[in-house]
């Protein structure tokens, strides 16, 4: 009899704890504020250029090198190399000069990458690279499948017209 009461009390206590946990979890969800819709991205009317080659020219040229003749959703943001490298590939780099972080979408295959014999070349639906502001030199490059929705954490994002 005593054992039945203890087991009954234990079952009721567990049920109350489970119910309280569910209420707590759901209260947290209902208090979350949905993220506001992102503002439309402004199309850049002027683009940085170096020696007659614009940022758009560089982006389109590298996309073509990787097999994508018509990249979509080309965006860039003016920032520093440390911040851009951390966001784009999680890397810590050796300089922190002013730069442009550029992201393009399409179907890319880097057939020029150095790779072991028989290995598949790097591929991805997103191309991300960093261009030094002072001279237009590309300092960092990569392909992956990440959307980079948080590119705006680096600064004002601008679109590059196709």
Residue pairs with C-beta under 8 A, 6 or more apart in sequence:
38 149
38 152
41 75
41 157
41 158
41 159
42 156
42 158
42 159
43 158
43 159
43 160
43 161
44 76
44 158
44 159
44 160
44 161
47 54
47 55
47 56
47 160
48 54
48 55
48 100
48 131
48 133
48 136
49 55
49 57
49 136
50 135
50 136
51 136
53 136
55 76
55 100
55 102
55 131
55 136
55 160
56 74
56 160
56 161
58 102
58 131
58 136
58 138
59 71
59 74
59 76
59 102
59 104
59 160
60 71
62 127
62 129
62 138
62 141
63 69
63 71
63 104
63 106
63 108
63 127
65 110
65 112
66 108
66 109
66 110
66 111
66 127
66 143
67 107
67 108
67 109
67 111
68 104
68 106
68 107
68 108
68 127
70 106
70 162
71 104
71 105
71 106
71 127
71 162
72 104
72 105
72 106
72 162
73 103
73 104
73 105
73 159
74 102
74 103
74 104
74 105
74 159
74 160
74 162
75 102
75 103
75 104
75 151
75 157
75 158
75 159
75 160
76 100
76 101
76 102
76 103
76 157
76 158
76 160
77 84
77 100
77 101
77 151
77 152
77 154
77 155
77 156
77 157
77 158
78 98
78 99
78 100
78 133
78 155
78 156
79 98
79 99
79 100
79 101
79 154
79 155
80 96
80 97
80 98
80 99
81 93
81 95
81 96
81 97
81 98
81 99
81 130
81 132
81 139
81 140
82 92
82 93
82 95
82 96
83 154
84 99
84 101
84 130
84 140
84 154
85 91
85 92
85 93
85 130
85 140
86 92
87 101
87 148
87 150
87 151
87 153
87 154
88 101
88 103
88 128
88 130
88 140
88 142
88 148
89 128
89 140
89 142
89 144
91 140
93 139
93 140
95 139
97 132
97 133
97 134
98 132
98 133
98 134
99 130
99 131
99 132
99 133
99 139
100 130
100 131
100 133
101 128
101 129
101 130
101 151
101 154
102 128
102 129
102 130
102 131
102 160
103 126
103 127
103 128
103 148
103 151
104 126
104 127
104 128
105 125
105 126
105 127
106 125
106 127
107 123
107 125
108 123
108 124
108 125
108 126
108 127
108 143
109 121
109 122
109 123
109 143
110 121
110 122
110 123
110 143
111 121
113 121
113 122
115 121
115 122
122 142
122 143
123 143
124 142
124 143
124 144
124 145
125 145
126 143
126 144
126 145
126 146
126 147
126 148
127 141
127 142
127 143
128 141
128 142
128 143
128 144
128 146
128 148
129 138
129 140
129 141
129 142
130 138
130 139
130 140
130 141
131 137
131 138
131 139
132 138
132 139
151 157
